[in-house]
């Protein structure tokens, strides 16, 4: 966590890249009271405290141009079609061939808690509104395909990386056995892929977040109402609702809220999406972790896979993929 305190001279704060970009975007010369680094990921996110004239803070995110454009399309064209509160999109500014700044409303720092019944209800209702209201919309071609075919590619990519790493380096016996177990899980899931397709086949295509997890969901209490704000739409695209239903969704609330918007999906259908979603979440997590095995730090990838393997094996049994 990097913080630039408000005692630092105003001229130094004014020279910060995020402040310079905001000034170029808005045509103002405002300076924040404080700048705080909020993450340690591949993108860089800052809170510009008191950046606006009314004293509100602004979230500034430096990311790829592709991610910035995806965020712009979702925030400006698609989320307005969903009758739920959404973060204000202030704009984006390209600063190099590959990078751009995105500026968003600051929703605060309170993350979604799966143990809070109020949070769970708000999440389930929000997700249902997103899926129901955008099902059947004309698909913006700027957003990618995120259906089952994408996850099958991820499965195969992760398996190749694991097998390559096993052939190139010596792992501890337990680590090597664990990696081979992940490969075995991939083989098993792929062999049952037609079951996954049957559970989502014939269902709607809609906008899906793609990484709908507590770390990417903020909540805010306003005038007695709990508002929910998904963030980080870099993995979003067009696909089955199943992609967002792998964890923490109350299916009864989801179905009731979807019905409010005219989507009469059966309870059985929704249960099928949730079953598939659990498998897809594990595939995506394994694929992400496998990148550390080749050209990264293998112990990190091994550790991340180990903590998910048992849950993945249980999920595949519970969702009827056991032989």
C-alpha positions as CSV (number, residue, x, y, z in Angstrom):
1,X,0.0,0.0,0.0
2,X,1.5,3.3,-1.1
3,X,0.3,6.5,0.4
4,X,1.3,10.1,-0.6
5,X,0.3,12.1,2.5
6,X,-1.4,15.5,2.4
7,X,1.6,17.1,4.1
8,X,3.6,16.8,0.9
9,X,3.9,20.0,-1.0
10,X,1.1,21.0,-3.3
11,X,3.4,21.3,-6.3
12,X,4.6,17.7,-5.9
13,X,1.0,16.4,-5.6
14,X,0.2,18.4,-8.8
15,X,2.9,16.6,-10.7
16,X,1.6,13.1,-9.9
17,X,0.8,11.3,-13.2
18,X,-2.8,10.7,-12.1
19,X,-3.4,14.3,-11.2
20,X,-1.8,15.5,-14.5
21,X,-4.1,13.2,-16.4
22,X,-7.2,14.4,-14.5
23,X,-6.2,18.0,-15.3
24,X,-5.8,17.2,-19.0
25,X,-9.2,15.4,-19.0
26,X,-11.2,18.0,-17.2
27,X,-9.3,21.2,-18.1
28,X,-8.9,22.1,-14.4
29,X,-5.9,22.6,-12.2
30,X,-7.3,21.0,-9.0
31,X,-4.9,19.3,-6.6
32,X,-6.0,16.5,-4.2
33,X,-5.5,16.6,-0.5
34,X,-3.9,13.1,-0.5
35,X,-3.1,10.3,-3.0
36,X,-3.3,6.7,-1.9
37,X,-2.3,3.6,-3.8
38,X,-5.1,1.1,-3.5
39,X,-3.7,-2.1,-5.1
40,X,-0.6,-4.1,-6.2
41,X,-2.0,-5.6,-9.3
42,X,-1.1,-5.4,-13.0
43,X,-3.0,-2.1,-13.2
44,X,-2.3,0.8,-10.9
45,X,-5.2,2.3,-8.9
46,X,-5.1,5.5,-6.8
47,X,-7.6,7.4,-4.6
48,X,-7.3,11.1,-5.3
49,X,-8.8,12.4,-2.0
50,X,-10.8,15.6,-2.4
51,X,-10.0,15.9,-6.1
52,X,-13.3,17.4,-7.2
53,X,-14.5,20.9,-6.5
54,X,-17.2,19.6,-4.1
55,X,-14.6,17.7,-2.1
56,X,-15.5,14.3,-3.5
57,X,-12.7,11.9,-4.1
58,X,-11.9,10.3,-7.5
59,X,-10.5,6.8,-8.3
60,X,-7.8,6.9,-11.0
61,X,-6.8,3.7,-12.7
62,X,-3.9,3.2,-15.0
63,X,-4.5,0.2,-17.2
64,X,-4.2,-1.0,-20.8
65,X,-6.0,0.9,-23.5
66,X,-8.1,-2.2,-24.2
67,X,-9.3,-2.4,-20.6
68,X,-10.0,1.3,-20.5
69,X,-12.2,1.1,-23.6
70,X,-14.0,-2.0,-22.2
71,X,-14.7,-0.1,-19.0
72,X,-16.0,2.9,-21.0
73,X,-18.4,0.8,-23.1
74,X,-19.8,-1.0,-20.0
75,X,-20.2,2.1,-17.9
76,X,-21.5,4.5,-20.6
77,X,-23.6,2.2,-22.8
78,X,-24.6,-0.9,-20.9
79,X,-24.9,-0.3,-17.2
80,X,-27.3,2.6,-17.8
81,X,-29.7,-0.1,-19.1
82,X,-29.7,-1.8,-15.7
83,X,-32.0,-0.1,-13.2
84,X,-29.4,-0.3,-10.4
85,X,-27.0,2.3,-9.0
86,X,-23.7,2.5,-10.8
87,X,-20.5,4.3,-10.4
88,X,-20.1,7.6,-12.3
89,X,-17.7,7.2,-15.1
90,X,-15.8,10.5,-15.4
91,X,-13.8,9.6,-18.5
92,X,-10.6,8.1,-19.7
93,X,-7.4,9.5,-21.2
94,X,-4.9,7.7,-23.4
95,X,-1.3,8.5,-22.2
96,X,0.7,6.2,-24.4
97,X,0.4,3.6,-27.2
98,X,-0.7,0.9,-24.7
99,X,-1.9,2.7,-21.6
100,X,-4.8,4.9,-20.5
101,X,-6.1,6.4,-17.3
102,X,-9.7,5.7,-16.2
103,X,-11.5,8.0,-13.7
104,X,-14.4,6.8,-11.7
105,X,-16.6,7.8,-8.8
106,X,-15.2,6.7,-5.4
107,X,-17.6,4.3,-3.8
108,X,-15.5,4.0,-0.6
109,X,-13.5,1.0,0.7
110,X,-16.1,-1.4,2.1
111,X,-15.8,-4.7,0.3
112,X,-18.6,-7.2,-0.1
113,X,-18.8,-9.8,2.7
114,X,-20.3,-13.2,1.8
115,X,-21.1,-13.7,5.5
116,X,-23.4,-10.7,5.6
117,X,-27.0,-11.6,4.6
118,X,-27.7,-8.1,3.5
119,X,-24.7,-8.1,1.2
120,X,-25.6,-11.5,-0.2
121,X,-29.2,-10.3,-1.0
122,X,-28.0,-7.1,-2.7
123,X,-25.4,-9.1,-4.7
124,X,-27.9,-11.7,-5.9
125,X,-30.5,-9.0,-6.9
126,X,-27.9,-6.9,-8.7
127,X,-26.5,-9.8,-10.7
128,X,-30.0,-10.9,-11.7
129,X,-30.8,-7.4,-12.9
130,X,-27.6,-7.2,-14.9
131,X,-28.2,-10.6,-16.6
132,X,-32.0,-10.1,-17.2
133,X,-31.8,-6.6,-18.5
134,X,-29.0,-7.2,-20.9
135,X,-30.0,-10.6,-22.1
136,X,-30.8,-10.4,-25.8
137,X,-29.2,-7.0,-26.2
138,X,-27.4,-6.3,-29.4
139,X,-23.9,-7.3,-28.5
140,X,-21.2,-4.6,-28.8
141,X,-18.5,-6.3,-30.9
142,X,-15.8,-4.4,-28.8
143,X,-16.5,-6.8,-26.0
144,X,-15.1,-10.3,-26.2
145,X,-16.8,-13.7,-26.3
146,X,-16.7,-15.2,-22.8
147,X,-18.8,-18.3,-23.3
148,X,-17.9,-21.9,-22.5
149,X,-15.5,-22.0,-25.5
150,X,-13.3,-19.5,-23.8
151,X,-13.1,-21.5,-20.6
152,X,-12.2,-24.7,-22.6
153,X,-9.3,-22.8,-24.1
154,X,-8.2,-21.7,-20.6
155,X,-8.4,-25.3,-19.4
156,X,-6.2,-26.5,-22.3
157,X,-3.8,-23.6,-21.9
158,X,-3.3,-24.3,-18.2
159,X,-2.9,-28.0,-18.8
160,X,-0.2,-27.3,-21.4
161,X,1.7,-25.0,-19.0
162,X,1.5,-27.5,-16.1
163,X,2.8,-30.4,-18.3
164,X,5.6,-28.2,-19.7
165,X,6.7,-27.1,-16.2
166,X,6.7,-30.8,-15.1
167,X,9.0,-31.6,-18.0
168,X,11.3,-28.7,-17.4
169,X,11.9,-28.6,-13.6
170,X,12.1,-30.8,-10.6
171,X,9.3,-30.2,-8.1
172,X,9.1,-31.5,-4.6
173,X,7.2,-34.8,-4.6
174,X,4.1,-33.4,-3.0
175,X,4.0,-30.4,-5.4
176,X,4.5,-32.6,-8.5
177,X,1.7,-35.0,-7.4
178,X,-0.6,-32.0,-6.8
179,X,0.1,-30.6,-10.3
180,X,-0.6,-34.0,-11.9
181,X,-3.8,-34.1,-9.9
182,X,-4.8,-30.7,-11.4
183,X,-4.0,-32.2,-14.9
184,X,-6.2,-35.2,-14.0
185,X,-9.0,-32.8,-13.0
186,X,-8.7,-31.0,-16.3
187,X,-8.9,-34.3,-18.2
188,X,-11.9,-35.3,-16.2
189,X,-13.8,-32.0,-16.7
190,X,-13.0,-31.9,-20.4
191,X,-14.3,-35.4,-20.9
192,X,-17.6,-34.3,-19.4
193,X,-17.7,-31.0,-21.2
194,X,-20.9,-32.0,-23.0
195,X,-22.7,-32.0,-19.6
196,X,-21.6,-28.4,-19.0
197,X,-22.9,-27.4,-22.4
198,X,-26.2,-29.1,-21.8
199,X,-26.7,-27.1,-18.6
200,X,-26.2,-23.8,-20.2
201,X,-27.4,-24.6,-23.7
202,X,-30.5,-22.8,-24.8
203,X,-30.0,-20.2,-22.1
204,X,-29.5,-16.4,-22.7
205,X,-26.4,-14.6,-23.7
206,X,-25.8,-11.5,-21.7
207,X,-23.1,-9.3,-20.3
208,X,-21.1,-11.1,-17.7
209,X,-18.5,-9.6,-15.4
210,X,-16.2,-12.7,-15.6
211,X,-14.6,-12.2,-12.2
212,X,-17.7,-11.7,-10.0
213,X,-15.9,-12.2,-6.6
214,X,-15.9,-10.4,-3.3
215,X,-12.6,-8.7,-4.1
216,X,-14.3,-6.9,-7.1
217,X,-17.5,-5.8,-5.3
218,X,-17.9,-2.7,-3.2
219,X,-20.9,-1.9,-1.0
220,X,-22.2,1.4,0.3
221,X,-24.9,2.2,2.8
222,X,-26.9,5.3,1.6
223,X,-30.0,6.6,3.4
224,X,-30.9,3.1,4.7
225,X,-30.3,1.5,1.3
226,X,-27.4,-0.9,0.6
227,X,-25.9,-0.1,-2.8
228,X,-23.6,-2.6,-4.6
229,X,-20.9,-1.6,-7.1
230,X,-18.9,-4.3,-9.1
231,X,-15.6,-2.9,-10.2
232,X,-12.7,-4.1,-12.5
233,X,-14.6,-5.1,-15.7
234,X,-11.4,-6.3,-17.5
235,X,-12.7,-9.8,-17.9
236,X,-16.2,-8.9,-19.0
237,X,-17.8,-10.0,-22.2
238,X,-20.8,-11.8,-23.7
239,X,-21.6,-15.2,-22.5
240,X,-23.8,-17.4,-20.3
241,X,-24.9,-16.1,-16.8
242,X,-23.2,-19.2,-15.4
243,X,-19.8,-17.3,-15.7
244,X,-20.9,-15.0,-12.8
245,X,-22.6,-17.6,-10.6
246,X,-19.7,-19.6,-9.3
247,X,-19.8,-18.3,-5.7
248,X,-22.0,-16.4,-3.3
249,X,-25.3,-16.1,-5.1
250,X,-28.7,-16.7,-3.4
251,X,-30.5,-18.5,-6.3
252,X,-34.0,-17.9,-4.9
253,X,-33.4,-14.1,-4.7
254,X,-31.7,-14.2,-8.1
255,X,-34.7,-15.9,-9.7
256,X,-37.2,-13.6,-8.1
257,X,-35.3,-10.5,-9.1
258,X,-34.9,-11.7,-12.7
259,X,-38.6,-12.3,-12.9
260,X,-39.2,-8.6,-12.1
261,X,-37.4,-7.8,-15.3
262,X,-39.3,-10.3,-17.4
263,X,-36.9,-13.2,-17.3
264,X,-38.9,-16.3,-16.4
265,X,-35.9,-18.6,-15.9
266,X,-36.8,-21.8,-14.0
267,X,-35.2,-22.7,-10.7
268,X,-33.8,-25.8,-12.3
269,X,-32.2,-23.8,-15.1
270,X,-30.6,-21.4,-12.6
271,X,-29.3,-24.2,-10.5
272,X,-27.6,-25.6,-13.6
273,X,-25.9,-22.3,-14.3
274,X,-24.6,-22.1,-10.7
275,X,-23.3,-25.7,-11.1
276,X,-21.4,-24.8,-14.2
277,X,-20.3,-21.5,-12.7
278,X,-18.4,-23.3,-9.9
279,X,-16.5,-25.3,-12.4
280,X,-15.7,-22.3,-14.6
281,X,-14.4,-20.3,-11.5
282,X,-11.9,-23.1,-10.8
283,X,-10.8,-23.3,-14.4
284,X,-10.1,-19.6,-14.6
285,X,-8.3,-19.6,-11.2
286,X,-6.1,-22.6,-12.3
287,X,-5.3,-20.9,-15.6
288,X,-4.3,-17.7,-13.9
289,X,-2.1,-19.5,-11.4
290,X,-0.5,-21.6,-14.1
291,X,1.1,-18.5,-15.7
292,X,3.5,-18.4,-12.7
293,X,4.9,-21.9,-13.7
294,X,6.4,-20.7,-16.9
295,X,8.5,-17.6,-16.8
296,X,7.2,-16.6,-13.4
297,X,7.7,-17.8,-9.8
298,X,6.6,-21.4,-9.8
299,X,6.1,-21.7,-6.0
300,X,3.4,-19.0,-6.2
301,X,1.5,-20.9,-8.9
302,X,1.9,-24.2,-7.0
303,X,0.5,-22.6,-3.8
304,X,-2.4,-21.0,-5.6
305,X,-3.4,-24.3,-7.2
306,X,-3.0,-26.3,-4.1
307,X,-5.5,-24.2,-2.1
308,X,-8.2,-24.7,-4.9
309,X,-7.7,-28.3,-5.8
310,X,-9.8,-29.9,-3.1
311,X,-12.7,-27.5,-3.7
312,X,-12.5,-28.1,-7.4
313,X,-12.6,-31.9,-7.0
314,X,-15.6,-31.5,-4.6
315,X,-17.4,-29.2,-7.0
316,X,-17.0,-31.6,-10.0
317,X,-18.5,-34.4,-7.9
318,X,-21.4,-32.3,-6.5
319,X,-22.3,-31.0,-9.9
320,X,-22.6,-34.4,-11.4
321,X,-19.4,-34.7,-13.3
322,X,-18.1,-37.7,-11.4
323,X,-18.0,-40.9,-13.4
